[in-house]
Amino acid sequence: MIYSNRQNTNCLIAEANERNVRALLKFFARQGMHADLADSFTRAVEFFDKNKYDIVFISEALQQSAGISGDKHLCFELLENIKVRRPQLPVVLILEDLQTYPQNLADTALRAVRSGFCDCLAAPVDEQKLQAILDSYLPNHPVETSACIEEGENSARIVGKSSGLLRTISLARRIAPTEAAVLISGESGTGKELIAHLIHRESKRASAPYIRVNCAALNESLLESELFGHEKGAFTGAIGMRKGRFEMADGGTLLLDEITETPIHFQSKLLRVLEQQSFERVGGSVNVSVDVRIISTSNKDLSAELSAGRLRRDLYYRLSALRLVVPPLRTRLEDLPDLVWHFVNLYSTQTNRCIKNLDPVMMEMLAKYDWPGNIRQLRNVIITSLVLGRGPTLAIADVSWLFDEVVNLSEVRDAGASGTVDRLESNLNSDAAGGVSLEQVERKAIIETLRQTAGNQSKAAKILGISGRTLRDKVRRYTSSSCLEPV
């Protein structure tokens, strides 16, 4: 499924000139956009209060239709009203032509931009100019998606078409109609929460509450109160009864995010509630019964957590009636172009960049990178490149430190995969026949640590007790002097 941002775009047109209205509605219809028409200031405010818009067009004709003259300008008053609530929303001023509204267009356009309008459009409507405005403020790069999750006015997309991702989506959709508990595992930043949300939206509980709790963010006492609620006076600061997340999710779905971060002592309490679907609020004695479907996530190695005793086996078996694994980004590199364009669509307007092309060198580098932070890390890389770069082509070369980090780690991974470490160890052993220099010891320590961390320089730097910058400098220096090949 290929989506275009315009297909889900809502715009508000505050315009009293019928000719302009017809031209705008006809153009937006061809774009697949939805448009609401307000022919007065009051009507425009009513629409804005009730709906969420991606772009707003305000015409000077509102002034004329209201019969207002002098210094009071309805279009600027309406702009202020909008910017107070949505300061980042693009708002375009439609300037009436000289025949119907004899005013100095240049002065008005200058005041409009200074006041906060993102652009001006002169009537009669010029479609090329209108298209340029949409391209600037509503990026429209087509992106392949596996699923779309609608939630009221908001929506989220699972972007990509790789086989591993499609397999996970297919399993999630098969699981969704059941009532079984689901455990979703995968590395941090892979999109486990999106998969959980998809399961809820395609389940029989879709119209019921979907409640989330981040288990990693709360200690045991806070987690108990957060999940089960508390009675008035249960502890200092409990000034009233408060429902917990289990009660809030009654009839719907409760997502226990990062379940393996819960304290081992708390897990027995949680298991009892999951088995009985009932509990007592903290400080209370009344039994509260609920009907909740549980979805949980973890970014840990579950086998290791079980073996180390950090996860109760009985809780694990209760939570993992059905298991899903979300693939890491490094195994679905074919999705990179779609993911990059997706983030460009989302953030280019906020960062004041109109991106038309992706730098081929950048894309080649991104494909060689290991992505320890997965899609979340890619998003941050794209945002950084958008903010600090220039021009219509997105390139991480515009951000020197980001470029160095991606290049170095990509080289480390490629060299390690080709067996350079083994060859380098052999060279070091032969060099050691006449004694070992301090430099050779340092080189070998770096090689061994990078191999243990699969080329992850951040982890290697922590193990070695040096900063990431220091490690990168050493790798770069040794590489350039042929003392150390990338590992």
Buried (B, 14 or more C-beta within 10 A) or exposed (E): EEBBBBEBBBBBBBBBBEEBBEBBBEBBEEBEBBBBBBBBBEBBBEBBEEEEBBBBBBBBBBBBBBEEEEEEBBBBBBBEBBBEEBEEBBBBBBBBBEEEBEEEBEEBBEBBEEBBBBBBBBBEBEEEEBEBBBEBBBBBBEBBBBBBBEEEEEEBBBBBBBEBBBEBBEBBBEBBEBEEBBBBBBBBBBBBBBBBBBBBBBBEBBEBBBBBBBBBEBEBEEBBBBBBBBBEEBEEEBEEBBEBBBBBBBEBBBBBBBBBBBBEEBBEBBBEBBEEBEBBBBBBEEEBEBEBBBBBBBBBEBEEBBEEEBBBEEBBEBBBBBEBBBBBBBBBBBBBBBBBBBBBBBBBBEBEBBBEEBBEEBBEBBEBBBBBBBBBBBBBBBBBBBBBBEEEBBBBBBBEEBBBBBBBBBBBBEBBEEEBBEEBBEBBEEEEEEEEEEEBEBBBEBBBBBBEBBBBBEBBBBBBEBEBEEBBBBBBEBBEEEBBBBB
